[in-house]
Structures are given as C-alpha cells and as structure tokens.
C-alpha cells in the first residue's frame, strides 16, 4: 500500500459509499453498537427497579462478561464488548469510592463533554476527526485529506458525532447536580444507544443523499506539486 493512496473497494464509486463502508467496519455493525450499550442499559434499569447500587453494578458487569464470553466462544472480534467492560469498570470505581449512585453516570458526562470539545476543535482547524477514523481503518491517517469532497463530508459527519454528546451533557449534567438518579438513569437510557442510533441514521441519510465522486486514483496515488490542491479547489469554484 502506498502512503498516499486511499484504498477503496471496487464497489465504492463515491465518497459517500466509501465512508459508509468504513464506518460500518469501525462501529462493528449493529451488533457492535448494541453490545457497547447493553451494560449501561442493564445498570440503569436494574437501579431504577431495585434502588440497589451494588446489585446494579454486579448485574451490569456480569452481563458484560457474558457478552465477552460469547464473543470469545464465537471467535469474533471482542473489541466493542471490551470497550463496554472498561466503561462500566470506570463507572464502578467512581460510584464505589463515593457511595453515590449518581457517580456511575459522571464518567459518561465527562467523556461526552471532552469528546464534544475535542471533535469541535478538529473541525475548526480543518482536520475533522471522522477523517482519522476512516484513515485508521484503511491504514493511512491523512490520505483522505487529499480529496476535497472527502474533507467536506468528514466535517459534516464529525458534527453529527458532536451533537449527541452536547445534548447528553446539557440534559444530564443538571440532573447529576440535582442528584435526580432516577431521571438521570432514564435520560442515560433514552440518550444512550437510541440517540446514537439516531445519529447513525442521520449519517446514513447524509451518505445516501449525496453523490460526491471520488477523485481519480492517480491523483491520490502520487504526490502532487505543492499548492496543487489549492489551485484545483480554486478552479472548481469558478
């Protein structure tokens, strides 16, 4: 693989098709999304029903371990279950140290706030984070930026990642401060995987709506003279 190429399947004729395929790989498909969300849903529902912090943590962790065992038994990629296990592990540490159920949700609030800030900055400086996600999948972190249509689409997709994070913080942080655990738990469930799925559906709509042709492979396979990108962009705007 050359350093400047964006490897693409033969079926990918447009930027949107390529990004759609890369995002499916990165998220692990519907199963990966569900597996990442199940532990949080289990804790929230169990705590609302039982009002027992320890029991809810145990149920959530055990369920995550079961998901991991199933993945290992099937010899499939356990990445998304491991991510969920780390997440519920961090939440358990926070809640165990304070003894307050609301602190189970604090890592998620902090994570979403940091995520939104970092991703917004990447858009503002012209290096949208989704581009790096695609680059990591294809094995070249920066080749995507050579295609103007890809850069624009990656910025739009990154905003769709930022929006759910902002909404979660705006809704959940006031509930955390007010120690409204039941409402916080409900908000966590409603704004967790359902909101993520809504965001992914918005991305799918965006990817199906646009038809931005990929630049010809020779433009991506070979180095272009300095300033060529700017000249070409300038010509295309005339």
N, C-alpha and C positions, 0 to 999 in steps of 0.2 A: 504494500500500500504506500503510495507516495504521500509525502507530508502535506501536500496542498489539495489533495482530492477529497471530495465528499462522496464516500462510497454510497451507492444507492441501488436498490433492487431494480431489476429490469422493468418492473411494473410501475415504478414511480416516474411519472412524466411531469408532475407539477410539484411545486414547493409544498403544497398542502398535503398531497399524497405521501410525500417523504416524511414530513413531520408527523402525520397521523400514524405511520408505521413505527417511527422511532418512539413516540410517546407510548404506544401500546407495549413496546418492549420494555421501556423504562418503568412503567407502572405495574407490569406483570399481569395486565388484563384485568377483567372483572374480579377474578379470584384474589389477586394481589390487593386490590382496593378493599375488598370485604375483609380479608384477613387482617389488614392493618387496622381496621376499625372495630372488629369484634371485641377485643379486650376492654376498650373504653366503654362500649355499649353495655357489656356484661357488668362492669363495676357500677355504672350509673344506675342501671335498672335494679340491681341487687341492693344497692344502698337505699334507693327510694323505697323499695319494698320492705327491707329489714331494718334500716337505720343502724346497721352494724358495720363499722368501718373495717374491722379486721376480717370479718366474713366476706365482705365485698372484695377486699384486696385478694384474699385467698382464692375466691371463685374466679376472679379475673386472671390471676397468674396461672392457675391450674388449667383454665380453658386455653390460654395461650400455649402452654406446654403441650396440651393435646394436639393443637393445630400444628405445632412443630414436629411432634412425633409422626403425625400423618404425612407431613411433607417428607420427612426422612424415610419413612416406610415406602413412599411412592418414588423415592429418589428424584424428587423435583426440587426446584430452587427454593430454599427456605428463607431467602433474603427478607421478604416482607413480614413473615412471622417473627423473625429475629428483631426487626425494627420495632415491631409492636411490643415484643418482650422487653426490649430496652426501655421503651416509653413507659410501660406500666411499672417497670422496675424503678425508674426515676421517680415516678409519682408515688410509689410505695414508700420510698425513702423520705420524701418531703412530708407525707402525711404521718408516717411513723414518728418522725422527730418532733413534730408539733402536736400530734394527737388530735388534729382538727381535720375533719373530712374535706373541708373546702380546699385544703392544700394539695389534695390529689389533682386538682384542676389548675393549680398555679403554674406548673411546668408548661402546660399547654398554652396558657395565656402568654407567658413569657416567650415561648417558642414562636407563637403566631406574631407577636409584636416584632420580634427580631427578624423573622422571616420577611414580614411586610417591609420593614425598613431597608434591609439588605437588597431585596429584589427591586424595590423602587429606585434605589441608588444605581443599580446596574442598568436600569432603563435610561435614567437621566444622563449617565456617562456614555451611553451608546453601546454598551455591551450587555444586552438583556440576558438574564440568567438562563432562560429556556434554550438559548443557543448553546450554552455549555452543557446542558442536559443532553441535547442532541449530539454534540461533539463527543461527549463521554461515551455514548452508545456506539458511535461509528469509529472511535479511536483517534480522533483529531479534534482538539478542543476549539480551534479557531478557524478551521477551513470554511465553516458555514458563513462566516462574516464576509467572504468574498462575493457572495450573491446578494444583491441589493434587495430582491424580493424576500429572500430568507431572513435578512436582518429586520425588515419591516414586520414580517409575520411573527418573528420571535419576540418583538416588542409587544405586539398585541397579545400574544399568548402569555407573556410574563404578567401583564396587567390582570389577566384572568386568574393567575395564581395569587396575585396580591389581594384582590378584592375579598375573597372569603376570609383571609387572615385578618383584614381590617374589620370586617363585620363581626368576627368572633370576639376580638378584643373589645370593640365598642359595646357589645351586648354583655359579655361575660365578666369583664372586669368590675363594673358597678355591682353585679350580683355577688362577686367574690368579696368586695369591700363590705357589702351589707350582710355577709355571712348567710346568704339565702341558698343553702346547699341543695335543696330540692329543685328550686328554679334553676340553679346553676347546672345541676345534673341534667335537667330536661333540656336546657339550652345546649349543653355539650352534645347530647344525642342528636337533637334537631340540626345543630350547626356543624356536626362532625361529618360522617360519611355522606348524609344526604346533600349537604352543601357542597361537598367535594364532588359528588356525582353530578350535581347541577353545574358546577364549574366545568367538569369534563364534557358534559353535554354542550355547554356553550362553546367550548373549544372545538368539539366535533362539528357544530353548526358553522363555526368560523372556517374550519378546514374544508367543509363541503361547499361552502358558499363561494369561496374564492378559487380562482384558477390562475395562479401565478406560475408561468413556465420556468423550469429550472434553466439556468444558463448552460450553454453547451459544455460538455465535459472538458474540451480542450482549454477553455478559459479557467477551469478550476484545477486542471492537472499541471499547468505550467505557471511559473512566475510571470507576472505582468510587470512592465516598467513602472517605476514609482510614479504615482499620480494618475495612473491609467483609470483606476476606479472612479476618481473624481471627474475625469474628463468624460467617461462614459455616462455617469449619472447626469452630468450637465447636459449632454446631448439628448438623453432620453426625456428630459424635462422641457425641451423646446417644442 
